[in-house]
Amino acid sequence: AMRLRAAREARGMSAEQVARATRLPTAIVTEIEAGRYEQLGPAVYVRGYLRSYARAVGLPEVVADVAPVAAPVEPELMPAAPM
């Protein structure tokens, strides 16, 4: 998260400019920069967001691939209804 933000700032881009370039809401860009990946949904989406952000600020996508992502969401188990 810090590496992405540092790359954004080095390019002189605002969070809003990254949001426009990635077509992500600014709130998601803010959550990424804060490292709050658990707020962003399933890990598959988080990886996509990180890849998009990395591309927008000129970092190799591999940086986004190795970044920590949210843990998979475990489904809530419910007892089966009696038949």
Phi, psi and omega per residue, in radians:
A1 nan -0.785 -3.138
M2 -1.168 -0.623 -3.138
R3 -1.157 -0.698 3.114
L4 -1.143 -0.791 3.138
R5 -1.102 -0.742 3.132
A6 -1.072 -0.711 3.112
A7 -1.139 -0.698 3.100
R8 -1.064 -0.846 -3.115
E9 -1.143 -0.638 3.116
A10 -1.115 -0.524 3.097
R11 -1.493 -0.057 -3.140
G12 1.269 0.438 -3.117
M13 -1.675 2.545 3.015
S14 -1.557 2.884 3.073
A15 -1.056 -0.625 3.129
E16 -1.142 -0.650 3.113
Q17 -1.173 -0.679 3.077
V18 -1.135 -0.729 3.125
A19 -1.025 -0.773 3.122
R20 -1.144 -0.746 -3.101
A21 -1.148 -0.568 -3.101
T22 -1.694 -0.172 -3.056
R23 1.071 0.569 3.055
L24 -1.848 2.628 3.033
P25 -1.098 2.562 3.120
T26 -0.994 -0.591 3.137
A27 -1.053 -0.641 3.121
I28 -1.216 -0.722 3.091
V29 -1.037 -0.748 3.129
T30 -1.097 -0.759 3.129
E31 -1.126 -0.689 3.104
I32 -1.062 -0.842 -3.114
E33 -1.121 -0.498 3.122
A34 -1.475 -0.133 -3.131
G35 1.321 0.334 -3.124
R36 -1.641 1.135 -3.081
Y37 -1.159 -0.510 -3.118
E38 -1.099 -0.339 3.127
Q39 -1.409 -0.169 -2.962
L40 -1.738 0.033 3.094
G41 1.749 -2.842 -3.097
P42 -1.022 2.642 -3.075
A43 -0.984 -0.588 -3.132
V44 -1.083 -0.654 3.092
Y45 -1.228 -0.730 -3.120
V46 -1.053 -0.774 3.112
R47 -1.049 -0.712 3.099
G48 -1.109 -0.748 3.106
Y49 -1.062 -0.779 -3.120
L50 -1.129 -0.702 3.105
R51 -1.103 -0.771 3.141
S52 -1.082 -0.776 -3.138
Y53 -1.083 -0.831 -3.120
A54 -1.010 -0.775 3.108
R55 -1.062 -0.742 -3.074
A56 -1.106 -0.526 -3.108
V57 -1.826 0.188 3.023
G58 1.392 0.368 3.070
L59 -1.678 2.628 3.072
P60 -1.094 2.524 -3.125
E61 -1.070 -0.454 -3.126
V62 -1.047 -0.501 3.091
V63 -1.052 -0.751 3.140
A64 -1.208 -0.600 -3.108
D65 -1.154 -0.526 -3.101
V66 -1.653 -0.090 3.119
A67 -1.190 2.597 3.121
P68 -1.127 2.489 3.126
V69 -2.182 2.917 -3.133
A70 -1.090 2.566 3.075
A71 -1.195 2.596 3.107
P72 -1.067 2.510 3.139
V73 -1.401 2.170 3.119
E74 -1.452 2.329 3.101
P75 -1.195 2.542 3.099
E76 -1.326 2.256 -3.136
L77 -1.526 2.328 3.141
M78 -2.128 2.484 3.082
P79 -1.142 2.523 3.131
A80 -1.202 2.519 3.098
A81 -1.257 2.412 3.106
P82 -1.096 2.525 -3.120
M83 -1.714 nan nan
